[in-house]
Amino acid sequence: MRTRAQYLERLSKMNRNLYSNGEKIDRLDPRQEGALNVMGLTFDAAWDPASKDLCTATSHITGETINRFNHIHQNSEDLHKKQDMTRLLCNKVGGCIQRCMGIDAANAINAVSYEAQKSPKAKTAYHDNFLKWLEWFQSEDLVASCAQTDVKGERLKRPAEQIDPDMYVHVVEERSDGIVVRGSKVHISEASISDEILVVPNRALQKGEESYAVCFAVPSDYEGIKQVVHYHLNRKRDFFQKGIETGYTDSYIIFDDCFIPWERVFLCGEIQHGGIAALLFALFHRHSYSGCKPAALDYVIGMAGLAADINGIDKTHHVREMLSRLIMTGELGYAAGYTASALAKPEVYMPGMGMVPYGPGSYIPNSIYANVGRCLTGEAVFHEQEILCNIAGGMPATFPFEKDLMNPETKALLEKYLNRNPKIPIEDQIKFWLNFIDFGLSGYAGTSQYGNYHGGGSPIMEQIAITTQYDLESKKDIVREIAGMSQRKK
């Protein structure tokens, strides 16, 4: 396993294919420092005696100890530990820990490549290719992002119906030594600070859309790829420093006739498995949210509680009621994810067939509970901000600038009039409100809320998954029997 320093050293040697705000930038550019701080914790935790048992696993390929973020889930316990690891690490940064995309995509492709390789028309040994890549990925302790979301063009048109076929990433040429792909994947978290990019389809596919059914791995600095990076940072502090400086990035990844050798191709043209790859990545990623979103709510609950303490309203009925709502959302989301782990099987849902065995035996979380947990917590994002706004009052919106808080002519006066609770040192009150502003009122905050709502799939997508996969007929049968109705024909 690598250390944080080794991770950063490898990034420093990668090719420069990152573009941001009109410039070509390095991976260690200061504007990426916050994101690098967050990702670095995933390496630190694997070496920390207090967390290494949770943050490491035993590779099913080599038997070696690896970072759990690079592991293929072999049982329910692996899924439980991934969820708890995610919550633990997210609690250290007050938000996303950034590395779950790689583990979620790898677990999806592991199952899909296995099934696709069974086809007599398979164009290469998909699963063998993946296992070879995975062994290297695990032994080198690399970071992967997942590129799933396509540009989509005219949103009501399918991939094959687009005027411009590049609106979804697709294969434009098959050669004896590999494939050539073109298109763009967008909103891809932390691709600019990852070692590898795993590409999976964005949606279910049908006949005539074979070129869009493609999964592969590619180095994030690979020839034929440009990344247009949007970085998200809090305002820099001069005096009131935070415990950790965090930040996030996302990329438009542009594949400009990018050549992918066959040994890095894990699916190519099998439309049935392309749709399942899209579904499985989303499922694994929504399960990851059952760790990270409860952690984000832990942070919100702490923020709401401290705001109430400082404002002296912590004992009021309406504040307790609002806190209870936050607690229930977070813990129900966690419970749904835990149940999804407990009910996990090497199975997927097939329309008209129900749950069927799928993949080489690795465990897939229960879809209903993973989607319920993600939908429940995703829908609550903006309500959480409403609760924080309600408890905090208007102070965060008009809080003095940091330099005014340090100006000898205004410092003492501001400390006098900002002080709301004499039991809490005024410096701690100031640090709290500055942090509160970062979380709820900054440009960084706006982006984070959109990400928390849409990341892993907007609530409408979870609702579709829930209603299409839930056994509604069996619930009707309960009513039929109690009501004395004739039973349905099966």
N, C-alpha and C positions, 0 to 999 in steps of 0.2 A: 504494500500500500504506500501511497505517496504522502508527503507532508504538504502543508500549505505552500511552503517555499518552493518545493519541486513543481507543484502545479503552476505557480506564477512564472517560474523559470521557463517551463515549456511554452507557455503563452507568449513569452517575450521573444521567442525564436520563430514564431509563426509568420507566414506571409501576410502582408498588409493588403487586405481586401475589404476593410471596413471604411464606410463613408458616413460622416455625420456633420450636419450643419454646414455643408459645403466644403468639408475638409476630408482628407484621407488620414485616418487615425490608427495608432497602435492599440493593441489589446490592453496594454497597461496604461493607457491614457488616463490622466487624473479624473476625467469625467466618468470613468468606469470604476473608480476606486471603491465607491460604496457597494456596488454589485460584487466586486471581488472580495470585499470584506465579508459579505454574507456567504458567498460560495466557499470561502476559506474555512468557515466553521465546519463544513461537512468533512473536511480533512482533519481538522483539530479534534473533532468529536470521536473519530475512529481511533485515535491514539490516547484519548483521555481515559484514565482508569475508571472514572465515574460513569462514562457513557459507552465505552468500547463494546461491552457485551450486547448492547442494544443496536449499536451503529455498525457492527460487523456481522458477517455471515460466513458460512462455509460453502465454497463454490461446488455446485453439483457436477461440474466438469472436472476440476482438478483436485478437489478436496482441500484447497488452500484457503486461508482466511482472506476475505475480501471486504471491501466497503459494501455495506448493505445497499447503498444506492446503485450498485451494479449487479445485484443478485436476481436470480429467477426464483419466484416463490414456489417452494416445493410442498407446502402444506399450509394449513390455516394459521399456524403459529408464525410463519414467516410474514403473513399478511398482517397479523396483530402487531408484530414488531415493527413493520414498516410504518404502520399508522402511529404507533407510540413514538418511534424515532422522529417522525415528521412533526408531531406535536411538540416534542421536547426541543427540537432545534428551532422551530418557528417561534417558540417562546423566548428564545435568546435574542431575536431580532424584531419581534413585534409584527411579523408578517411572513411572507413567503421565504422559504429556504432555498428555492431556485433549482434544486437538483432532481426533483421528482420526475421531470419530463423524460429523462433518459431511462430511468427504471421502468416507467409506465410503457414507453414505446418498446423497450427491449422485451418486456413480458408479452406484449401483444404480438410482436413479430415472431417470437419464439413459437407460439402456437400456430400462427398463420403459415409460417414457412414450412413447418412440419406437415401440415395438411396439404399444402400446395405441392410439395415435393412428391406426394403420392401419385399425382396425375401423370399418366403416360405421355402427356403433351408438355410437361414441365420443361422449360427452356434451359434450366440449369439446376444444379443440386441445391435448391433454395435453403433447406434446413442445414445441410452440411456447411454451406457458405456461412450461414448465420452463426453456427456453433464455433466455427474457426474464428470469425470476427469477435464473437463474445468472449472466447478464451483470451484473446489478445486485449480486448477492452477491459476485462477484469484484471488481468495480470499487470497491466499498465496503470490501473486505477484512473481511468479517463472520465471526463465529464461529457455527457451527451445532452443535446437539446433535441426536441422533437418538432419537426416541421410538418404540420398537418393542415392548417387553415389555408385554403387557396384564396386567391383574389375574388373568384366567383363571378365577376363581370355582371351580366344581367341576372339578378338573383333568382328570378322565377324560371330561368332556363337551365336545363341539365347541361353537363359538360359538353356532350356531343352537339348540343343545340346552339352553343355560343358562336357569335359571328367570328370572334377571335379565339381559336382553340387554346391559346396560351393562358386563358383565364383560369385553367386548372393545370397543374404540373402534369406533363404527359411525356411519353416516349415518342420521339420524332424519328428515330432510326434504330434498328437493331443490326448489330454487326457481329462478326465471328468472335470478337474479343470483348464485346460489351454493348451497352446501350447509350444513346444520346438523349438527354432530357432537356425540356424547355418549360419555362413558366416561373411563377413566383409564389412562395409561401410567405404569409404575412402575420404580423403580431407574434413573432416567434421569440419567446422569452429566453434570454441569456444565451442566444446563439453566438453573440459576439465574444463571450468569454468561455465558450465550450470548446472541447477538443474535437468532437464529432457531432454530426447532424444525422439523425435518423429520420427518414422521410416515409410517411404513410399517407394513404388516400384520405380524402376529406369527407366522403359520403358513400352511400350505397351506389352500386354501378349496375348497368344492364348491358345487354348485347349491343355492340357498336361502340362501347366505351372502354374497350380492352386496353387501349394505350394509357388510360388513366389509372389502371390497376397496377400500381408499381410501388414497391418498398425497396429501399436501399440505404446504405450508410456511406457517408462522405465526410472527409475532414472539413472542418469549418473554414479553413483557409485555402480550399481546393481551387485549382485552376478552373475557370468557367463559372465561378460563383462570385457574386458581389453581395455584400450586406450593407443595407442602408439602416443605420442604427439610430434609435431614439433612446436617449438615456434619461432617467428620472431620478432627480436628486432633491434633497432638502436644501433649504437656504443655509449657506455656510455660517457658522457661528465664530465670532472673534473672542468672546468672553465666557459664555455659558455653554461649556462643552457637554455633549451627550456621552452616554456610556459606550455607545458604538455608532459609528457613521454608516448608515445603510444606503442602498440605492438599487435600482433595477434597470435593466435594458431590455429592449425588444428590437427585432430586426425584420425588415423586408428582405427575404433571401431570394435573390434573383438567379435562376439557373439559365445561363445564356449558352445554349447548345453545349451542355456540360456532359462530358463522357464519363460513364460509370463502368468499370470493368465487371465482368460477370461474377467474379468472386465476392463482389460487394452488393450483388443484387439478390434480394430475398423474395421477390414476387414480381412477375412481369406478364400481365395479360389475363390473369385468372380473375374474372370479375366477381364471382361469388366470394372468393377469399379477400378481394379488395374491399368489399363492403364490410366484411367481418373485421378486417384490420382497422378500418375506421371506427367501428363499434367498440372493438376491444381496447384500443388506445383510450378512447373516451371513457370506457368503463374503469379501467385501471386508474386513470387520472382523476375521475370523480371519487374513486375510493381514496386516493391520496388526499383529496379535499377533506375527508373525514378526520384527518389528522391536522391539516394546516388551518382549516376554517375554525374549528374549535380553539386552536391556539390563537388565531386572530381575535376571536371573541374573548379569550382570556385577557388579552391586551385591552380590548374595548371595556370589559367589565372593570379591570383595574383602573382605567382612565375615568370611567364614570364614577367609580367609588371615590377616587382621589378628588375629583371635581366636587363631589358632594361634601367631602370632608372639608375642603378649603372654603367652600361656600357656606358651611355650617348647616347643611340641610340633610345630612346623612341619616337622620332618624325619622324623617318625614315619610308618611305613607306612600305618597306618589313616587318618591325616589325608590323605595323598596320594591314597589310594584314594577317599575321599569327595570331595575336590576334583576328581578326574578325572570322577566321576559328574556333578557340577554342570556342569563344562565341556562334557562330551559332550551333555548335555541342551540347554544353551543354543545350542551351535553346530549341533547337528542341527536344532533348531527354526529357526535362521536359514537353514540350508542348504535346508530344505524350503520356506521362504518364497521364497528366491531362485530355486529351481527352479520354484515356482508362477508367479513373474514371467516366467522365461525361456520357459515353455510357455504363457504367456497368449495367448488369442485372443478375437476378438469372438464368443464362443460360450457357450452354457449347456447343461447336461445336461437332457434331457427324458426322463422314464420311457418306456421302450419305443422310443425313437427315438435315444438316445445324444446325442452332442454336435451341436447345430444352431446355425447363425448366429443371433445375437440382438443387437439394438441398432443404433446408427448407425455402428458401426465402432470404438468405444472398446474398450479391452482389459480383459478379465476374467481374473483369475488362475486357474490350473489348480486345480480344486476338490479333487482328491485330495491334492495336496501342501500346499495351504493348510490343509486339515482335519487332515492328518497332523501338521503342525508345531504347530498349536494344541492338538491332543489330547495330543501328546507332552509339551509344556511345561505344559499345564494339569493333567495328572495328577500332575506332579512337585511341585506347590506345597507340599503339606504334608510331603512327604519332604525338601524343602529346609529346612524349619523343623526337622525332626528332625536333620538334619546340623548345622545351626547350634547346636542345643541340645547335641548330642554334643560338638562341639569347644569350645564356650564353658564347659560345666560349669554349676554352679548359681549362680555369682556374679550374673548379670543379674537373677535372680528376687528376690534379697535386697539389691540394691545400695542404698547409703545415699541418702537424699534430698539434693537439691542444697544446701540450706541447712546440713545437717550437714557437708557437705564444705567449707563456708566458715566454720563456727562456730569462733572462735579456740580454744575448749575441746576441740574434736574434730578440727579440720582436720589438724594434723600427725600425729596418731595414725592417722587414717583413711588418709592418704597413705602412711604407713609400712606399714600392713597390706593395703592394696589393691595395692601395687606388686608386680607379678609378673615384670617384665622390666626390670632396671636400665639396659638400653640404650635404653629408650623413656621419654621424659619422663613423669612421673606425670600431668601435666595432660593430655597427649595420651591416655594410657590412660583417664582419667576421661571425656574427651569421647567416646572410642570407645565405652565401655560405655553411656553415656547414649544415644548414637545407636543402639546395638544394642538397647537396651530399647525405644526408639521403634519400631523395625522389627519386633521379635519378640514383645514382651510387653505392649504397650499396647492400649487399646481401639481405637485407630487401626489397630494391626497386625491385630487380628482381622477388622475390616471389610475391610482390604486383601486378606487371604488369601481371604476369601469371594469378593471381586471378581475376584481373579486366577484363581480356580478356575472361577467361573460366567460371567464376562464374555465376551461374544461367543458364548456357548453353552457349556453344561456338556460335559465330555468325552463323555457318552453321545450328545449331539447330533452331535458330530464323528464318532463311531463309526458312527452311522446314516448320515450322509452318505457316509462312506468305503465302507461295505459295500453301499449301494444304488447307488453310482455306479461302483464299481470293476469292471473287466472280468474277472470271475472265470472266465467260460467259456473265455476264451483261455488261461488258465493250465491249465485242465483239458485243453485241446487239446494242450498240450505233453506232458502225461503220457500222453494217449491215443496220441500218435505214438510216443513212446519205448517204451511198453509194448506196442505192436503192436495196440492196440484199434481197433475200427471207429470212424471219425470221426463226429462228431455231424452231424445234418442242420441246415443253415443256411437 
